[in-house]
Amino acid sequence: MSEFGFSSTADEVLEGKDLTGKTAFITGGYSGLGKETARAMAAKGAHVIVAGRDIEKANTAAEEIRSEVEGAHIETILCDLGSLEAVRACGEEAQQRFDKIDLLINNAGVMACPKGETSDGFEMQFGTNHLGHFVLTKHLLPLVEKGEDARIINLSSRGHHLDTVHLDDPNYEHREYEKWPAYGQSKTANILFSVGLANRFGHKGITALALHPGGIMTNLGRHMTEEDLTWMRKRMEDNAKDGGEGLKTIPQGAATTCFAATEPSLQGHGGQYLEDCHVAEVDDESSSGGVRSYALDPKTADDLWALSERLVGETFSN
Ligand SMILES: NC(=O)c1ccc[n+]([C@@H]2O[C@H](COP(=O)([O-])OP(=O)(O)OC[C@H]3O[C@@H](n4cnc5c(N)ncnc54)[C@H](OP(=O)(O)O)[C@@H]3O)[C@@H](O)[C@H]2O)c1
């Protein structure tokens, strides 16, 4: 059990830690939780790479962080997770520009969008949140392998309670699209990917973890309708009855990422799911916390790994 919890902020979690010499690569690093993670890590001396699909937004965010954090070492890189060609180009550019990555923070995400497809024809949420990060991680792995106490942190969500991964139809080709189960599927995939990474690369000193950051008002809710908001409020009320604690601020929302990336006791203990700055219990009932057992199942993780390799046409070598 850590000293941190629901209310802890990114700065509190990083207090007393020195990230000088660490390189952190953060997808979706120009807004919301990614930007706060970038700021907090830069403030502790990390070399931060803000990856984003709009380079102007990335450069603006980097400028803003530099104005807040004196001497911040921040760079930006173009990374559109909705196109495997763009992801591969990002990986190639990163290998040319950077010596290593100690902390790969797979933070970018899209939630409950209308039915859509990535450039490669994958369902938008599965394609962006999972497959985009799957291929990016593969291409950045040679850099991560050079990192010290290297960690891969996958931003999942309590939304993973909404659905498991449908290995027989991940792209909604044979069933009607539903935006919330599709988000749930993609977020379960983020956890299973962490399990798969831990099993394959743990022996190389890489710790892969997944996490739920909390419920935080960010641009993530851009696709939410009035009906969705009513449903969300009801869910939060039910959660409160079940012991849940409501919304977090953005600094609180970035805390579990910073914890997962730097907590010494987590080194070598990959394949776990965190929330509120601690490892969550397996719970197949609660709506207010915990990780579903289907999201940690090693066989499903292996099956998803094989499916993902087949869909993207690339294999990891380990
Ligand atoms: N906020 C919450 O309550 C909450 C709860 C649970 C989990 N999470 C997870 O936390 C992570 C961060 O979310 P957030 O709340 O900080 O939301 P956010 O402010 O919307 O940040 C998400 C980031 O992902 C980027 N992104 C979306 N599609 C992309 C693509 N195709 N290629 C590259 N980047 C892309 C967005 O860029 P654009 O702005 O250009 O689209 C944005 O920078 C997500 O993975 C989310 O699922 C958040």
The ligand as an ORCA input file, in Angstrom:
! r2SCAN-3c Opt
* xyz 0 1
  N     -10.278     11.863    -18.312
  C     -10.749     10.782    -17.760
  O     -11.713     10.830    -16.970
  C     -10.144      9.445    -18.052
  C     -10.665      8.331    -17.384
  C     -10.115      7.082    -17.647
  C      -9.088      6.953    -18.560
  N      -8.619      8.044    -19.208
  C      -7.543      7.846    -20.203
  O      -6.545      8.814    -20.025
  C      -5.888      9.080    -21.268
  C      -5.722     10.567    -21.451
  O      -6.978     11.152    -21.616
  P      -7.334     12.648    -21.210
  O      -8.431     12.576    -20.234
  O      -6.116     13.408    -20.885
  O      -7.999     13.161    -22.576
  P      -7.549     14.250    -23.660
  O      -7.224     15.540    -22.998
  O      -8.560     14.223    -24.723
  O      -6.186     13.638    -24.167
  C      -6.161     12.572    -25.078
  C      -5.020     12.816    -26.034
  O      -5.017     11.741    -26.987
  C      -4.796     12.320    -28.253
  N      -5.233     11.492    -29.365
  C      -6.491     11.119    -29.709
  N      -6.469     10.442    -30.862
  C      -5.169     10.399    -31.269
  C      -4.505      9.875    -32.388
  N      -5.141      9.265    -33.400
  N      -3.151     10.000    -32.463
  C      -2.469     10.627    -31.491
  N      -3.040     11.175    -30.420
  C      -4.390     11.057    -30.311
  C      -5.554     13.629    -28.207
  O      -5.137     14.481    -29.257
  P      -6.232     15.439    -30.000
  O      -6.607     16.466    -28.986
  O      -5.529     15.944    -31.187
  O      -7.404     14.549    -30.335
  C      -5.164     14.116    -26.834
  O      -3.924     14.768    -26.865
  C      -6.738      8.377    -22.336
  O      -6.087      7.196    -22.733
  C      -8.026      8.051    -21.625
  O      -8.663      6.908    -22.137
  C      -9.111      9.284    -18.965
*
